[in-house]
């Protein structure tokens, strides 16, 4: 099936593919990128920021039944999104007009993964940059942190 905004439950299918190991996280991020790219620029605020994209992906994944938390507070900040699947935990940090490296560095520097120290699953830092010009993910980086 072609993956684009408007196709039948594109994000839900991609999430289930990730959950059941039929897709890698990189393939899942590519679906999110296409999904964001399909949102008409005319309906987004001219003063958009990372919170817009954070809330969109949070709401969409919550709607498909993901085990997801937003703004999970730690002793040194807040995780944008924590996404749990059976075999891993992904900490997503979104940046708007910055860099994916800056986002993963924030996860690592602020030690967000310590929240999951007792969980046996591996934890990955996922930094995503949203392009100001294209309004979609233009670069991402995934680093295993636990």
N, C-alpha and C positions, 0 to 999 in steps of 0.2 A: 504494500500500500504506500502511496506517495505521502510524505510527511510534510504538511503545511498547515497553517492556521485555517480552520474550517473543515479539515478532513475529520472524519468520525473519530472523536476522542483521541486525537493524536498524542497528546501529552500523557493520557492515561495508559495507552498502549505502550508508549516508550517507557513509562515508569514500571509497568509490569514486566517488560522485557528486561529492565535493569534488575528488578527484584528477583526474577527467576533466572538471572545470569545469561539471558539470550543476547544482551547488549552490554558493552562496556560503559563506564561512566563517561568516557570521551564521546561515545555515540549518543548518549543521553543528553550531554551538553549541546551537541550539534542539533538535536531536535529542539531544545530550548531556544537556541540561536535562531532557527528558522521560525519558530513560534513568535518570538519577539519581532522578527523582521516583517512578519505579516500584519502587525498592528499599524493601521494607517496613522501617518504622522499628524494628520489633521485633528485627531482626537486626543493627542497627548498634550500636556501643558507645555508651553514654551519654556517654563522654568523648571523643567523636569530634573529629577535627581535620582540617586540610587534607591531611595525609598520607594519610588514608583515601581521600579523593576523588582525590588525585593517583595513588595506587597503583591504584585501580579503573580510571581512564581509561587509565593507562599499560598495564596488563595487557590491557585490552580492545582497545586499538589495536594493541598488539604481536601479539595473537592474529589480527588481520585482516591482518597483513602490513605495517603502517605502518612507515615509516622514522622511528623515534622514539627519543629518548634521555631518560632521567630523571636528575635531579641532575647535569647536566653542569656541571663546575666551571670557573669563570673566575677571574681574579685578584682579583675583588671579590665573590665569592659563588657561588651555584649556581642554575642555571635549574631550575625545577620540571620542565618538559617542553619539548623542542624537537621539533617535528613538521615533517618535510620532505615536500613534495609537488612534482611536477614544475615548477610555476610560482611557488612561494613557500616561505618558511620561516616558521613560526609559533612564537613563544616564548610558552608558556603559564605564567602565574603564578597559582596559586590562593590565595585567602584564605578564611578561615573566620570569618564574623561580622565582617568588616571592610568594605572597599570595593574595587570593581573599579579605581577610580582609583589607590588605593594600590598595587595590583598592577602596573598599567602604569607608574606612577611608579618602582617598584623596578626594572623591566626597563630603563627609560631611564636612571635615575640610576646604576645599576651597569654600564651600557653592555654588557649581555649580547650585543647584536647584533654587537659587534666580533669575536666568535668566527667570524662568517660574512662578514667583510670581503672575502675573496677569492672568495666565491660570488656569481655574477651575479644570483641571484634576489632579489626584494624580501623584506624581513624585516618581520614584523608582531609587535608586542607585544600579547598578548591577556591582559587581566586578567579574572579570574572570581572573583566572590564567592559562596561557598556560604552560604546562609541557615541559621542555627542552628535556627530554628523549622521550616522546611520541608524542610531537608536536600537542597536542590537549588540550582542556579544561580539566584540572584535578580537578579543584575545582571552584565553584562559590558561590556567596553570594548575596542575594537580600534584600534590606532594604528600607522600605517606608520612604521618607524624607520630603514629603509634602502631 
